[in-house]
Amino acid sequence: FPFAPLEELSRDRASSHYRIELPDRRLFLAFRTHADVDDLAVAWASVMAKLVRELFMERFNAWFARVCPGVRPTAGYVTDGRRFLKDVEHVVAERGLPAHWLVRAR
């Protein structure tokens, strides 16, 4: 909502709350740590996000196994991800794969 006023209502270490004013309505937005404990919808969204990640990683590993036979799969977390990137660096270079396709940047 780049052209809508955003008002911070409250913020602490565990949560932050905002109001967005649109011409025809108000939106309230909340960010909370551990929201999945208190909210079933958030818990299900978390489960679904984890499932989608796992399914993506299966496809990711299958593709690299085809183009780089013998490479050990990765779950994609930092330590093992670094090992995996080293194992496949020649394939990445040969195919000109952009780093941002393989490494998350914040």
TITORSE-471406 format. One record per residue (C-alpha): residue in one letter; x, y, z; residue number from 1. Coordinates in Angstrom, 2 decimals, padded with zeros to 5 digits, always signed. Layout:
REM TITORSE-471406
<res = A X = X Y = Y Z = Z n = NUM>
...
This chain:
REM TITORSE-471406
<res = F X = +000.00 Y = +000.00 Z = +000.00 n = 1>
<res = P X = +002.60 Y = +002.55 Z = -001.08 n = 2>
<res = F X = +000.16 Y = +005.47 Z = -001.21 n = 3>
<res = A X = -001.86 Y = +004.71 Z = +001.92 n = 4>
<res = P X = -001.04 Y = +006.25 Z = +005.27 n = 5>
<res = L X = +000.34 Y = +003.72 Z = +007.75 n = 6>
<res = E X = +000.03 Y = +004.36 Z = +011.47 n = 7>
<res = E X = +001.92 Y = +002.38 Z = +014.05 n = 8>
<res = L X = -000.51 Y = +001.66 Z = +016.89 n = 9>
<res = S X = +001.85 Y = -000.23 Z = +019.20 n = 10>
<res = R X = +005.12 Y = -002.11 Z = +019.18 n = 11>
<res = D X = +007.06 Y = -004.18 Z = +021.68 n = 12>
<res = R X = +009.38 Y = -007.19 Z = +021.58 n = 13>
<res = A X = +006.53 Y = -009.66 Z = +020.98 n = 14>
<res = S X = +004.23 Y = -007.80 Z = +018.59 n = 15>
<res = S X = +003.53 Y = -004.74 Z = +016.50 n = 16>
<res = H X = +000.19 Y = -003.36 Z = +015.35 n = 17>
<res = Y X = -000.57 Y = -001.00 Z = +012.48 n = 18>
<res = R X = -003.51 Y = +000.70 Z = +010.84 n = 19>
<res = I X = -003.62 Y = +001.38 Z = +007.09 n = 20>
<res = E X = -006.09 Y = +004.02 Z = +005.90 n = 21>
<res = L X = -007.55 Y = +003.36 Z = +002.46 n = 22>
<res = P X = -010.22 Y = +005.52 Z = +000.79 n = 23>
<res = D X = -012.95 Y = +002.94 Z = +001.37 n = 24>
<res = R X = -011.75 Y = +001.06 Z = +004.47 n = 25>
<res = R X = -009.26 Y = +000.63 Z = +007.28 n = 26>
<res = L X = -006.97 Y = -002.34 Z = +007.56 n = 27>
<res = F X = -005.44 Y = -003.51 Z = +010.81 n = 28>
<res = L X = -002.21 Y = -005.44 Z = +010.62 n = 29>
<res = A X = -000.48 Y = -007.34 Z = +013.41 n = 30>
<res = F X = +002.89 Y = -009.08 Z = +013.54 n = 31>
<res = R X = +003.36 Y = -011.37 Z = +016.52 n = 32>
<res = T X = +006.03 Y = -013.79 Z = +017.62 n = 33>
<res = H X = +004.72 Y = -017.30 Z = +018.26 n = 34>
<res = A X = +001.30 Y = -016.39 Z = +016.84 n = 35>
<res = D X = +000.83 Y = -020.02 Z = +015.82 n = 36>
<res = V X = +000.33 Y = -020.93 Z = +019.49 n = 37>
<res = D X = -002.74 Y = -018.69 Z = +019.84 n = 38>
<res = D X = -004.23 Y = -018.68 Z = +016.36 n = 39>
<res = L X = -005.25 Y = -021.81 Z = +014.45 n = 40>
<res = A X = -005.20 Y = -020.00 Z = +011.09 n = 41>
<res = V X = -001.61 Y = -018.89 Z = +011.68 n = 42>
<res = A X = -000.67 Y = -022.41 Z = +012.79 n = 43>
<res = W X = -002.14 Y = -023.92 Z = +009.60 n = 44>
<res = A X = -000.43 Y = -021.28 Z = +007.46 n = 45>
<res = S X = +002.86 Y = -022.19 Z = +009.11 n = 46>
<res = V X = +002.31 Y = -025.89 Z = +008.44 n = 47>
<res = M X = +001.43 Y = -025.19 Z = +004.80 n = 48>
<res = A X = +004.48 Y = -022.96 Z = +004.34 n = 49>
<res = K X = +006.72 Y = -025.70 Z = +005.71 n = 50>
<res = L X = +005.10 Y = -028.28 Z = +003.43 n = 51>
<res = V X = +005.56 Y = -026.06 Z = +000.38 n = 52>
<res = R X = +009.22 Y = -025.54 Z = +001.33 n = 53>
<res = E X = +009.78 Y = -029.29 Z = +001.67 n = 54>
<res = L X = +008.12 Y = -029.98 Z = -001.69 n = 55>
<res = F X = +010.21 Y = -027.26 Z = -003.31 n = 56>
<res = M X = +013.41 Y = -028.70 Z = -001.82 n = 57>
<res = E X = +012.52 Y = -032.15 Z = -003.22 n = 58>
<res = R X = +012.23 Y = -030.64 Z = -006.72 n = 59>
<res = F X = +015.37 Y = -028.56 Z = -006.20 n = 60>
<res = N X = +017.40 Y = -031.59 Z = -005.13 n = 61>
<res = A X = +015.97 Y = -033.74 Z = -007.96 n = 62>
<res = W X = +017.05 Y = -031.16 Z = -010.56 n = 63>
<res = F X = +020.58 Y = -030.94 Z = -009.17 n = 64>
<res = A X = +020.78 Y = -034.75 Z = -008.96 n = 65>
<res = R X = +020.01 Y = -034.88 Z = -012.71 n = 66>
<res = V X = +022.59 Y = -032.27 Z = -013.72 n = 67>
<res = C X = +025.18 Y = -033.18 Z = -011.08 n = 68>
<res = P X = +025.04 Y = -036.97 Z = -010.54 n = 69>
<res = G X = +026.20 Y = -038.09 Z = -007.13 n = 70>
<res = V X = +025.59 Y = -034.77 Z = -005.36 n = 71>
<res = R X = +024.17 Y = -035.22 Z = -001.88 n = 72>
<res = P X = +020.79 Y = -033.48 Z = -001.38 n = 73>
<res = T X = +020.42 Y = -030.53 Z = +000.96 n = 74>
<res = A X = +017.69 Y = -029.31 Z = +003.27 n = 75>
<res = G X = +018.94 Y = -025.80 Z = +002.45 n = 76>
<res = Y X = +019.84 Y = -024.64 Z = +005.93 n = 77>
<res = V X = +023.00 Y = -022.57 Z = +006.39 n = 78>
<res = T X = +025.73 Y = -025.09 Z = +007.20 n = 79>
<res = D X = +024.58 Y = -027.80 Z = +004.83 n = 80>
<res = G X = +023.61 Y = -025.21 Z = +002.24 n = 81>
<res = R X = +027.21 Y = -023.99 Z = +002.14 n = 82>
<res = R X = +028.42 Y = -027.57 Z = +001.62 n = 83>
<res = F X = +025.88 Y = -028.06 Z = -001.16 n = 84>
<res = L X = +026.82 Y = -024.82 Z = -002.94 n = 85>
<res = K X = +030.46 Y = -025.90 Z = -002.92 n = 86>
<res = D X = +029.50 Y = -029.33 Z = -004.30 n = 87>
<res = V X = +027.53 Y = -027.80 Z = -007.20 n = 88>
<res = E X = +029.59 Y = -024.67 Z = -007.87 n = 89>
<res = H X = +030.82 Y = -026.02 Z = -011.21 n = 90>
<res = V X = +027.24 Y = -026.61 Z = -012.41 n = 91>
<res = V X = +026.18 Y = -023.16 Z = -011.21 n = 92>
<res = A X = +029.10 Y = -021.56 Z = -013.08 n = 93>
<res = E X = +028.60 Y = -023.64 Z = -016.26 n = 94>
<res = R X = +024.92 Y = -022.78 Z = -016.45 n = 95>
<res = G X = +025.31 Y = -019.17 Z = -015.36 n = 96>
<res = L X = +022.78 Y = -019.50 Z = -012.56 n = 97>
<res = P X = +022.40 Y = -016.21 Z = -010.67 n = 98>
<res = A X = +023.35 Y = -016.45 Z = -006.99 n = 99>
<res = H X = +020.00 Y = -014.95 Z = -005.89 n = 100>
<res = W X = +018.29 Y = -018.04 Z = -007.33 n = 101>
<res = L X = +020.15 Y = -020.22 Z = -004.83 n = 102>
<res = V X = +020.86 Y = -018.06 Z = -001.79 n = 103>
<res = R X = +018.29 Y = -016.06 Z = +000.12 n = 104>
<res = A X = +019.22 Y = -012.44 Z = +000.68 n = 105>
<res = R X = +017.60 Y = -010.37 Z = +003.41 n = 106>
